[in-house]
């Protein structure tokens, strides 16, 4: 009990940032380790991204992002993205703090009662529940440390697998940089029977296209992050599982607590608000990756002989539950997968085939006119409706001439009549 009341140190927030960073860096340093990216590799990455950007200039109207090119080690990716992971998981961590405090308060209320266990050193007649006020800060720090360790483990594992800065489908780097993780690109290339340089170029095209989309569509990134935060804010913690863990495990032992919780931290049935956030998130993710698939194929197919095979390798990677899905599932109970990616790719392909490249990119012009889940059900119909809408709002040359004529003659019709009736003019006195 003395150790329990002594507190566990750490941050005051719901996620122990320092512990999360330490654990993540330990994860990326395991096995073969994580080394800094050398100058030659940095130059290679810069050249590859420059080539990818030139190819994309030919197939999309969206401008290049203004951020730098980054060749990142795994640890550098952790440092760059960890603040956003903490922000996204904070609502879940706060829920865990509340649930643990409630569970321990319930346990404390039973101590010292007749027939219940005694607390060594507790003065006679003292109500054990009164200790809860003293224990509250310690419980919060304990929860923050436990969740910080979980965040660090998840983000560190993700850093060992992700090949580029925004492969997770959301702008986690916080800027417009095109970021590549060369060590993970090399690992991805193993066993593909494709030249490593071609693999590097193809993945750079995809990353540069995704960053270009986030930079050129200002509302997209905030809506994606907002949907994740909305899902996390409405998360329901499995309080029964927490109480069971508190009974069976030493709360000071973070690993024992996490093992006791297992996969039971989150309630199994998402709330209506979560279901709505998830539907919006899945649609946006599908649209992002569908657009990237179409644009990357156009940019790469004419230059890379194995672009089709590489696109299929990326699809298999996603279908097997890629690193992003595993990370979100462990941190916010979110099964993050662009399930309708093929429909989204078909939609953008149909839009371009019918109305051209500019119309395809203009579909992102405003969140109110962006494709919806219903549009994914009927890609060809969406393309037709977009064309009809464009025709409805179009202005003909004759309309423009009439508008210009009106602007040049501000007096408008009726002025001559008004002048004839003006008594101050000659002939006006009738």
Secondary structure by P-SEA (a helix, b strand, c coil): cccccccccccccccaaaaaaaaaaaaaacccccccccaaaaaaaaaaaaaaaaaaaaccccccccbbbbbccaaaaaaacaaaaaaaaaaaaaaaaaaaaaaaaaaaaaccccccccccccccccccccccccaaaaaaaaaaaaaaaaaaaaaaaaaacccccccccccccccccccccaaaaaaaaccccccaaaaaaaaaaaaaaaaaaaaaccaaaaaaaaaaaaaaaacccaaaaaaaaaaccccccaaaaaaaaccccccccccaaaaaaaaaaaaaaaaaaaaaaaaaaaaccccccaaaaaaaaaaaaaaaccaaaaaaaacccccccccaaaaaaaaaaaaaacccaaaaaaccccccccccccccccaaaaaaaaaaaaaaacccaaaaaaaaaaaacccccaaaaaaaaccccccccc
